[in-house]
């Protein structure tokens, strides 16, 4: 196995850790995560954005989302089925999101909440 550094074009995603990443249709979706340097400005370290790397074009895109957009979180789980990403759980600084599940339709960029148990 050999590693290569990608020189992707487009707007780079915000630096983060504990994010969720899944591959769907030659696109790498990076969701959520944590960046503690954001806390000084907003008193929040979780990241809400979803970034997509088109593998073939080697280009980043920051998604414009529609629907029930989840709060920023880190440590969430995701699974891909067809063109849908199912996004479950995670946490924020003082809150677990353990029973929130979202469905993200990658073709339409629409998100809808499927399960919420507070």
Secondary structure, 3 states (H helix, E strand, C coil): CCCCCCCCECCCCCCCECCEEEEECCEEEEECCECHHHHHHHCCCECCCEEEEECCCCEEEECCCEECCCCCCECCEEEEECCEEEEECCEECCEECCCEEEEEECCCCEEEEEEECC
